[in-house]
Amino acid sequence: MKTVIDAHEISKVYNPDTIPVYAVNGVHLHVDEGEFIALVGPSGSGKTTLLNIIGGLDYPSSGHVKIGDVDITELSENKLIDFRLRNIGFVFQAFNLIPVLTAKENVEFVMLMQKKSKHERSERSETLLKEVGLADKMNCRPAELSGGQQQRVAVARALASKPRFVLADEPTANLDSVSAGNLLDMMARLNKEEKMTFIFSTHDQRVIDKARRVITLVDGKVHSDIKQTE
C-alpha cells in the first residue's frame, strides 16, 4: 500500500516559556492511499490542530510530517503554499466559497492558480460538478445555493487539483440530515471508486459510522486507533 502521510512525534505547544499548553502532544500518524478516516475526540482534544498541521496550514512545535517523500515541516512558507496547492484538498466547515464567483468558477479557481489551461479548467470543473449532482447549478453563486449544495461545491473544489488526499474539518456540521447523508455517500463512493484518501475531523456519528478507521484524540494524544469493518 502506498504511504500518503507519515507524521512522527508531532507536538504543538502554546506558551512554551511560561505555562505550556499542548494542543497536540507526541502524535504519530501513518496514512495509506485510499483510507477513509474519522478523527474524533472531545472539543479541545487537538483534532483541528492536527488536521491543520498535516495539511500544512500550521507548523508543529516539534516533529515531522512527510507527504510522500516531502517533509513539509522543512518547507519555507512560500514553498509550503505551492505544495498545498498541488497536493492537498480542503473541505472547511464554513464552505469558504468565493461569493462573487459561480459554482463552476469556484471549482475552477484552484486550477487557475495552478495555471491549468482554460479548456482543462472548464472540462474538469463541469465533470466534478456533475459528479456531485450539481450539473444544473454550475452558474449559480453561493447565495443561490442551499447549505448542502454549497458543501458539494466545496468538495468538488477540493478534488479539482487532483490532490493526494482531502482533509475535511467538520464537513457535516452545518448540514441537515439529508444533505449530510448525501455528502457522505458521495465521499464514500469517491473513496471506493477513485481510491481518494479522506481524513475527517468530526463529532458526527454518521461520519464515524462511515469511516473505515477511527482515531480518537484525548488531550492532544492518540487514545485509540481502530479499523472498522464495513
VENJO-V976149 format. One record per residue. N is the residue number from 1. RES is the residue in one letter. PHI is phi in radians with two decimals (* if undefined). BURIAL is 1 if it has 16 or more other ideal C-beta (glycine too) atoms within 10 Angstrom, else 0. D_CENTER is the distance of its C-alpha to the mean C-alpha in Angstrom with 1 decimal. Layout:
BEGIN
n: [N | N]
res: [RES | RES]
phi: [PHI | PHI]
burial: [BURIAL | BURIAL]
d_center: [D_CENTER | D_CENTER]
END
This chain:
BEGIN
n: [1 | 2 | 3 | 4 | 5 | 6 | 7 | 8 | 9 | 10 | 11 | 12 | 13 | 14 | 15 | 16 | 17 | 18 | 19 | 20 | 21 | 22 | 23 | 24 | 25 | 26 | 27 | 28 | 29 | 30 | 31 | 32 | 33 | 34 | 35 | 36 | 37 | 38 | 39 | 40 | 41 | 42 | 43 | 44 | 45 | 46 | 47 | 48 | 49 | 50 | 51 | 52 | 53 | 54 | 55 | 56 | 57 | 58 | 59 | 60 | 61 | 62 | 63 | 64 | 65 | 66 | 67 | 68 | 69 | 70 | 71 | 72 | 73 | 74 | 75 | 76 | 77 | 78 | 79 | 80 | 81 | 82 | 83 | 84 | 85 | 86 | 87 | 88 | 89 | 90 | 91 | 92 | 93 | 94 | 95 | 96 | 97 | 98 | 99 | 100 | 101 | 102 | 103 | 104 | 105 | 106 | 107 | 108 | 109 | 110 | 111 | 112 | 113 | 114 | 115 | 116 | 117 | 118 | 119 | 120 | 121 | 122 | 123 | 124 | 125 | 126 | 127 | 128 | 129 | 130 | 131 | 132 | 133 | 134 | 135 | 136 | 137 | 138 | 139 | 140 | 141 | 142 | 143 | 144 | 145 | 146 | 147 | 148 | 149 | 150 | 151 | 152 | 153 | 154 | 155 | 156 | 157 | 158 | 159 | 160 | 161 | 162 | 163 | 164 | 165 | 166 | 167 | 168 | 169 | 170 | 171 | 172 | 173 | 174 | 175 | 176 | 177 | 178 | 179 | 180 | 181 | 182 | 183 | 184 | 185 | 186 | 187 | 188 | 189 | 190 | 191 | 192 | 193 | 194 | 195 | 196 | 197 | 198 | 199 | 200 | 201 | 202 | 203 | 204 | 205 | 206 | 207 | 208 | 209 | 210 | 211 | 212 | 213 | 214 | 215 | 216 | 217 | 218 | 219 | 220 | 221 | 222 | 223 | 224 | 225 | 226 | 227 | 228 | 229 | 230]
res: [M | K | T | V | I | D | A | H | E | I | S | K | V | Y | N | P | D | T | I | P | V | Y | A | V | N | G | V | H | L | H | V | D | E | G | E | F | I | A | L | V | G | P | S | G | S | G | K | T | T | L | L | N | I | I | G | G | L | D | Y | P | S | S | G | H | V | K | I | G | D | V | D | I | T | E | L | S | E | N | K | L | I | D | F | R | L | R | N | I | G | F | V | F | Q | A | F | N | L | I | P | V | L | T | A | K | E | N | V | E | F | V | M | L | M | Q | K | K | S | K | H | E | R | S | E | R | S | E | T | L | L | K | E | V | G | L | A | D | K | M | N | C | R | P | A | E | L | S | G | G | Q | Q | Q | R | V | A | V | A | R | A | L | A | S | K | P | R | F | V | L | A | D | E | P | T | A | N | L | D | S | V | S | A | G | N | L | L | D | M | M | A | R | L | N | K | E | E | K | M | T | F | I | F | S | T | H | D | Q | R | V | I | D | K | A | R | R | V | I | T | L | V | D | G | K | V | H | S | D | I | K | Q | T | E]
phi: [* | -1.38 | -1.35 | -1.77 | -2.28 | -2.36 | -1.81 | -2.20 | 0.93 | -1.40 | -2.33 | -2.33 | -2.13 | -1.88 | 0.96 | -1.12 | -1.63 | -2.12 | -1.97 | -1.13 | -2.13 | -1.62 | -1.36 | -2.35 | -2.40 | 1.23 | -1.50 | -1.90 | -2.57 | -2.11 | -2.19 | -1.70 | -1.02 | 1.52 | -1.33 | -2.30 | -1.99 | -1.87 | -1.79 | -2.16 | 2.57 | -1.14 | -0.99 | 1.51 | -1.42 | 1.88 | -1.04 | -1.16 | -1.07 | -1.12 | -1.05 | -1.13 | -1.24 | -1.26 | -1.59 | 1.28 | -1.54 | -2.62 | -1.65 | -1.31 | -1.25 | -2.71 | 1.74 | -2.37 | -2.18 | -1.86 | -1.87 | 1.12 | -1.85 | -1.88 | -1.48 | -1.26 | -1.27 | -1.73 | -1.43 | -1.19 | -1.04 | -1.14 | -1.19 | -1.19 | -1.04 | -1.14 | -1.12 | -1.02 | -1.00 | -1.74 | -2.27 | -2.25 | -1.80 | -2.17 | -2.16 | -1.71 | -1.01 | -1.59 | 1.25 | 1.01 | -1.39 | -1.48 | -1.03 | -1.48 | -1.76 | -1.27 | -0.99 | -1.10 | -1.17 | -1.10 | -1.19 | -1.23 | -1.00 | -1.11 | -1.26 | -1.11 | -1.17 | -1.42 | 1.12 | -1.29 | -1.18 | -1.03 | -1.11 | -1.13 | -1.06 | -1.14 | -1.13 | -1.22 | -1.11 | -1.15 | -1.07 | -1.19 | -1.18 | -1.16 | -1.06 | -1.64 | 1.39 | -2.13 | -1.02 | -1.63 | -2.09 | -1.04 | -1.72 | -1.57 | -1.50 | -0.89 | -1.13 | -1.64 | -2.01 | -1.28 | -1.03 | -1.12 | -1.19 | -1.09 | -1.18 | -1.20 | -1.09 | -1.09 | -1.18 | -1.04 | -1.10 | -1.10 | -1.51 | -1.05 | -1.47 | 0.97 | -1.25 | -1.23 | -2.75 | -2.10 | -1.83 | -2.18 | -1.69 | 0.84 | -1.18 | -1.81 | -1.06 | -1.80 | -1.95 | -1.28 | -1.10 | -1.20 | -1.11 | -1.10 | -1.09 | -1.12 | -1.11 | -1.15 | -1.06 | -1.14 | -1.13 | -1.10 | -1.16 | -1.09 | -1.09 | -1.32 | -1.39 | -1.95 | 1.01 | -1.28 | -1.50 | -2.14 | -2.24 | -1.88 | -1.73 | -2.74 | -1.95 | -1.41 | -1.08 | -1.13 | -1.19 | -1.06 | -1.16 | -1.36 | -1.14 | -1.74 | -2.59 | -2.12 | -1.90 | -1.81 | -1.80 | -2.38 | 0.93 | 1.39 | -2.11 | -1.28 | -1.53 | -2.72 | -2.47 | -2.10 | -1.57 | -1.87 | -1.51 | -1.36]
burial: [0 | 0 | 0 | 1 | 1 | 1 | 1 | 1 | 0 | 1 | 1 | 1 | 0 | 0 | 0 | 0 | 0 | 0 | 0 | 0 | 0 | 1 | 1 | 1 | 1 | 0 | 1 | 0 | 1 | 0 | 1 | 0 | 0 | 1 | 1 | 1 | 1 | 1 | 1 | 1 | 1 | 0 | 0 | 0 | 1 | 1 | 1 | 1 | 1 | 1 | 1 | 1 | 1 | 1 | 1 | 1 | 1 | 1 | 1 | 1 | 1 | 0 | 1 | 0 | 1 | 1 | 1 | 0 | 0 | 0 | 0 | 1 | 1 | 0 | 1 | 0 | 0 | 0 | 0 | 1 | 0 | 0 | 0 | 1 | 0 | 0 | 1 | 1 | 1 | 1 | 1 | 0 | 1 | 0 | 1 | 0 | 1 | 0 | 0 | 0 | 0 | 1 | 1 | 1 | 1 | 1 | 1 | 1 | 1 | 1 | 1 | 0 | 0 | 0 | 0 | 1 | 0 | 0 | 0 | 0 | 1 | 0 | 0 | 1 | 1 | 1 | 0 | 1 | 1 | 0 | 1 | 1 | 0 | 1 | 0 | 0 | 1 | 1 | 0 | 1 | 1 | 1 | 0 | 0 | 1 | 0 | 0 | 1 | 1 | 1 | 1 | 1 | 1 | 1 | 1 | 1 | 1 | 1 | 1 | 1 | 1 | 0 | 1 | 1 | 1 | 1 | 1 | 1 | 1 | 1 | 1 | 1 | 0 | 0 | 1 | 0 | 0 | 0 | 1 | 1 | 0 | 1 | 1 | 1 | 0 | 1 | 1 | 1 | 0 | 1 | 1 | 0 | 0 | 0 | 0 | 1 | 1 | 1 | 1 | 1 | 1 | 1 | 0 | 1 | 0 | 0 | 1 | 1 | 0 | 1 | 1 | 1 | 1 | 1 | 1 | 1 | 1 | 0 | 0 | 1 | 1 | 1 | 0 | 0 | 0 | 0 | 0 | 0 | 0 | 0]
d_center: [20.6 | 18.6 | 16.8 | 13.3 | 12.8 | 16.0 | 15.9 | 19.5 | 21.0 | 18.3 | 19.9 | 19.4 | 22.7 | 24.0 | 27.8 | 28.6 | 32.2 | 33.1 | 31.5 | 28.3 | 25.4 | 22.7 | 19.2 | 18.2 | 21.2 | 21.5 | 18.4 | 18.3 | 15.4 | 15.8 | 13.3 | 15.0 | 14.1 | 13.5 | 12.6 | 11.1 | 10.6 | 11.0 | 11.3 | 14.2 | 17.1 | 19.2 | 18.5 | 18.9 | 18.0 | 15.5 | 12.2 | 10.5 | 12.6 | 11.6 | 7.8 | 9.2 | 11.6 | 9.8 | 7.6 | 11.2 | 11.2 | 14.0 | 16.6 | 17.9 | 21.5 | 22.2 | 20.8 | 19.0 | 15.7 | 16.2 | 13.9 | 16.5 | 19.6 | 18.4 | 18.5 | 16.2 | 18.0 | 21.1 | 20.0 | 21.5 | 19.5 | 20.3 | 19.5 | 16.1 | 15.4 | 16.5 | 14.6 | 11.2 | 12.6 | 13.6 | 11.1 | 7.5 | 5.5 | 3.9 | 5.0 | 7.4 | 10.2 | 12.8 | 11.6 | 12.9 | 14.8 | 18.0 | 20.9 | 23.5 | 21.7 | 21.9 | 19.0 | 20.0 | 20.2 | 16.7 | 15.3 | 17.8 | 17.1 | 14.6 | 17.1 | 19.9 | 18.6 | 18.6 | 22.2 | 22.0 | 25.1 | 25.7 | 26.4 | 23.2 | 21.1 | 23.1 | 23.1 | 19.4 | 18.5 | 21.2 | 20.3 | 16.7 | 18.0 | 20.7 | 18.2 | 16.5 | 20.0 | 20.5 | 23.3 | 25.6 | 23.3 | 22.5 | 24.9 | 24.0 | 22.6 | 20.1 | 23.1 | 24.5 | 21.6 | 20.9 | 17.9 | 16.8 | 17.5 | 15.6 | 12.4 | 13.2 | 13.8 | 10.4 | 9.0 | 11.9 | 11.2 | 7.7 | 9.9 | 12.9 | 12.8 | 12.7 | 10.0 | 10.5 | 7.1 | 3.8 | 1.2 | 3.4 | 6.4 | 9.5 | 8.9 | 12.5 | 14.2 | 16.0 | 16.9 | 20.2 | 20.5 | 21.2 | 18.2 | 15.9 | 17.6 | 17.5 | 13.7 | 13.3 | 16.1 | 14.6 | 11.3 | 13.7 | 16.0 | 13.7 | 12.9 | 16.6 | 18.1 | 16.0 | 14.8 | 11.1 | 9.2 | 6.6 | 6.0 | 6.6 | 8.5 | 11.4 | 15.1 | 15.5 | 17.9 | 17.0 | 13.5 | 15.3 | 17.9 | 15.8 | 14.1 | 16.1 | 15.5 | 15.4 | 15.3 | 17.2 | 17.4 | 20.6 | 21.8 | 19.2 | 20.2 | 19.2 | 21.6 | 20.9 | 18.9 | 20.0 | 19.6 | 20.4 | 22.5 | 21.7]
END
